[in-house]
Amino acid sequence: MKEFSELIKNIETLRRLSREFFVFGYKSRADYNKKSGKTYDNDKRRLESYFAELFHERSDKSGKRVSILVDSDAVNENPLYRLYKAKSFTDNDLILHFSIISTLSELKSATAPEVINYIDAHFANYDVKFDVGIVRLKLNEYTQLGILKAEKCGTKLCYSLLDEFDENTVNWDAINYFSEVDCLGIIGSYLLDRQTTNDVPSIPIFFKHRQLFAALDSIYLLQALKAIHNHISLQITRKSGSDNDQQSSITTKKVIPLRILINRQNGRQYVAAYDVERNTYLNYRLDHILEIIDGASVPIEFFEELRTELNVRLENTWNVNYFGDRPYQVKMILHVGKDEQFILRRLFREGHGGEVKQIGDESYLYQISIYDPSEMIPWVKSFIGRIESFQCENKQVENRFYNDVSVLLKEMADTEYDDIS
C-alpha cells in the first residue's frame, strides 16, 4: 500500500487543490465526485500542511466542509506563496545539493569533472557515487534557477556561486510592498526570504481589498511575459470549468502572446494572444491554463504589427474584452447637484476616458464607445438614483440594464413595474 506523502512533484496539483479549497471553498467528500474519499482525505491533509492556521471547517446536512479562509486585513504576506517554496526530493537530492554548494564555496570556480572529483574525495562517507552526467545536469539546473553562474574557462564551462549582495543597500520596505502588489510578487517574497539582518526596519502592509489567488498563476504569467519579451509563440493547454464540472474540456492552441491583461473588477489575469489557426485575437485566462510550451520565434515585424492592432482595439475596451466588429456607443445622463461635485470627480476618475459634458443646470452627459458595453454595467449601476437616462447601441445590453433595474424596484417596493424605460 502506497504511503501518504505531503510532498508533491507537480505544481499543477497544488494549483488545483488550492483553487478548489480557497477560491471555491467549503469542499466536502460529496463535492469530489470524480475522486475517491481517500483522495479527498489526502488532498485535504496536503493543503493543511501548508495552511494549517487558515483551515476552516463547518458542518451542515451534507457533512463536514473545509475551506481556506484568509482575512486580508489580518495578514501582511500572501500565504499562497508557500506553494512555490516546497518541493519533493530524495535523500540523494539533499546530499548532492549540499555537496555542490560546499564544493563551490571551497573551490570558488570549477568545471563539472572538478566538482565530481572533489565530492568523491571529501564526501565519500555518504556512500553515494554520483555520475558526472547527473552532476552536470544539476549544475545546469542550478544555473537556470539563478543559484549558480556559468562562465567560459577556455574551452570548458566553469561554475561558481553567485556573489552575495549587501543587505544594507537593499530597500526591504520597497521589496515588501512589491511582493504584495505586483503580479509577480512571488519574486519579492523570495528576496525577503534572504533577509537575515534582524534590525532591518520593516513597515507592515495591510490591504482592505486584495486578489490573493492571482499568486497561483505566477508560474505561467512569468512564462508568458518571457515569450512576449523574446517574441516567441506558445502552445497553451487550458481547461474550461472546474475539476468537478461534467462539461469541462481540455484544448491546446498555438498562439502568439502579445500582452497581459488584468480584470479590474475581479483580478483575473489573461494572456491576450493571436490564435494562429483561427486568425483572430483571443484572451486566455491564466487560472484555466494547465501547461505552456515555448514554440518558435516570431518575426519582429509581424509581432509588432499584431501588437499594434491589438493596442488599437484596447483603446475601446472597458476591461479586458476587445472582441467584436466595432465599438458600441454608450450614453448616460446623470443628475448632479451643485454640491455634489464628487460625482463628477468619479466620472473623470473611473470613466476610462469617456467624455463628460454638462447639458443642463444639474444634468451631465457621459458617453463612451467600447467593444463590450456589458462590462461597464456594474459600474453604471453604482449611479442608480442619479441616472436620468441610459442608452446603448447594443440593445441587448440596454434591455438587460432596464430589466435589472425593474427587478430591483419590484423587490424593493413589491409592486409591479411594466416599463421604466
C-alpha positions, 0 to 999 in steps of 0.5 A: 500500500502506497504511503501518504506523502505531503510532498508533491512533484507537480505544481499543477496539483497544488494549483488545483487543490488550492483553487478548489479549497480557497477560491471555491471553498467549503469542499466536502467528500460529496463535492469530489465526485470524480475522486475517491474519499481517500483522495479527498482525505489526502488532498485535504491533509496536503493543503493543511500542511501548508495552511494549517492556521487558515483551515476552516471547517463547518458542518451542515446536512451534507457533512463536514466542509473545509475551506481556506479562509484568509482575512486580508486585513489580518495578514501582511504576506500572501500565504499562497506563496508557500506553494512555490517554496516546497518541493519533493526530493530524495535523500540523494537530492539533499546530499548532492545539493549540499555537496555542490554548494560546499564544493563551490564555496571551497573551490570558488570556480570549477568545471563539472569533472572538478566538482565530481572529483572533489565530492568523491574525495571529501564526501565519500562517507555518504556512500553515494557515487554520483555520475558526472552526467547527473552532476552536470545536469544539476549544475545546469539546473542550478544555473537556470534557477539563478543559484549558480553562474556559468562562465567560459574557462577556455574551452570548458564551462566553469561554475561558481556561486553567485556573489552575495549582495549587501543587505544594507543597500537593499530597500526591504520596505520597497521589496515588501510592498512589491511582493504584495502588489505586483503580479509577480510578487512571488519574486519579492517574497523570495528576496525577503526570504534572504533577509537575515539582518534582524534590525532591518526596519520593516513597515507592515502592509495591510490591504482592505481589498486584495486578489490573493489567488492571482499568486497561483498563476505566477508560474505561467504569467512569468512564462508568458511575459518571457515569450512576449519579451523574446517574441516567441509563440506558445502552445497553451493547454487550458481547461474550461470549468472546474475539476468537478464540472461534467462539461469541462474540456481540455484544448491546446492552441498555438498562439502568439502572446502579445500582452497581459491583461488584468480584470479590474473588477475581479483580478483575473489575469489573461494572456491576450494572444493571436490564435494562429489557426483561427486568425483572430485575437483571443484572451486566455485566462491564466487560472484555466491554463494547465501547461505552456510550451515555448514554440518558435520565434516570431518575426519582429515585424509581424509581432509588432504589427499584431501588437499594434492592432491589438493596442488599437482595439484596447483603446475601446475596451472597458476591461479586458474584452476587445472582441467584436466588429466595432465599438458600441456607443454608450450614453448616460445622463446623470443628475448632479447637484451643485454640491455634489461635485464628487460625482463628477470627480468619479466620472473623470476618475473611473470613466476610462476616458469617456467624455463628460459634458454638462447639458443642463443646470444639474444634468451631465452627459457621459458617453463612451464607445467600447467593444463590450458595453456589458462590462461597464454595467456594474459600474453604471449601476453604482449611479442608480438614483442619479441616472436620468437616462441610459442608452446603448447601441447594443440593445441587448445590453440596454434591455438587460440594464432596464430589466435589472433595474425593474427587478430591483424596484419590484423587490424593493417596493413589491409592486409591479413595474411594466416599463421604466424605460 
